[in-house]
Structure formats: C-alpha cells, structure tokens
Amino acid sequence: MKSLVKKRWFHTVLILLCAAALYFPLDMILSGWIFLAEYHPNTCAGASRSEAVSAYRNLVNSKKERLGSAELEDIIVTITFSKPLDEAEYESYVKAYDIRVKSYNVRGIQPDGSRTSGGAWFNWTGVGSSDERHNSKLVGAVSLDGYIDSKNLLAAISDPNSYLVDTSRDGYWGGLFRSRGDARNNWTRGKSPGKIFNRDLAWQLEEHGMAGYSYYLQYLDNSGGARRLGI
C-alpha cells in the first residue's frame, strides 16, 4: 500500500514538474504575437514593400472576431486612419467609439517636402512650438494610441476612416493565463507609451500612396526622396 501511495505521489510530482517546465516556453511562444517584431512593417525585412503593409493588416484583422467578443473594456490599440482626418472628423471618430486617447499623431509637410509629426506639440492650425512645425502645412491626424472596449472594436475596424485598428500589443494574445481579466496587461506597468503601443503605418501608407495617402507621392522625386515644392 505504501509503495502504491509513493508511486502515485511520484507521478503527481512528475506531472506538475513537467507542466511547469512546459508552461514557460509555451507562454513565450504565445506572447510572441505581441512582441515578435518581424511581423510589423516598421521593423521587419521587406518593410519597403506595400505587400508587407497589407499582409500585416490582414494578420491583425484575422484576430478581430475573437477579441471583439471578449468583453474587455481596455483593449490596447494603435489606430492608423485610412486618410488624414481634420479636427472635426478626428473628434467625431474618437467619440463614436468611446476611445480613451493616450496620444495622437498629426502630420505636417514642410516646404522641402519632408514630414513632421506631433500631437501635444501641434495644434489644429498647424502652428507648433518649434520652428520646424511652425513652417509646416497641416495635413491632418493620421493615427492615435489609446484604449477601446470590445463592444466598439468591430465597428471601429469597419469604419471607412480606419485603415488598421492594431490590437497586437494587448495582453489578450500574450500567454496561457493572461488572456482575460485585469492582469492581462500587467506587462505595461512602468513602461513608457512608446513601449506599450505599436507604431502606426501612416509613414508606409504615404510612401506607397496607399488608401487615402496618395497626396504624398507629389512630394517625392524619382529616387523616393523628398523634393522642394514651395508650399
């Protein structure tokens, strides 16, 4: 009898040790959805190709149905608009989907055709706090970082003004025991916004003239560099 008990105890301990040993590599594999940089066109090989932008968009959108039904109130999103939005369009968009905005990105074009970006530094008249932005022509808001509820996610994705509602940084995708509940985004504690939110795709959309960004092609010379237009 004692031998049987010891054997069962040994098997139980062995199973627990095996489970613990498997958890950490599996957890890292699953959390790779958030952190594997090669998926994102801003950092992956072949980022200069418009196909990389479309492929990344499709990859993120392939997860939307599951996340949209997850009943979460604070999904981490980086939203790239399908075209630059003016102030009224931007405010209407944010209000429609009850987005808690952490920051937003407004595009300006300098006389030499180079791009400037800003949120807190760049008001809607196009006049900023630096000489560089002061000389820029305001184009509009191209993206935002913030938080959205599951109940609004699918509608935001379907909005004509959305090019990509990027949820890839949310901890929902990040491991075996972090898919739901407040603890799923514990990894964001103490991190700067630049580490929490993904990078938008506005730069690539402008480079390739995709969606509503064909306006920028007029600023490029044959080599892809900016040329002076005297705007």
Beta strands, then each sheet from edge to edge (+ up, - down):
strand 1: 75-85
strand 2: 100-109
strand 3: 115-118
strand 4: 137-148
strand 5: 162-166
sheet 1: 3+ 2- 4+ 1- 5+
end
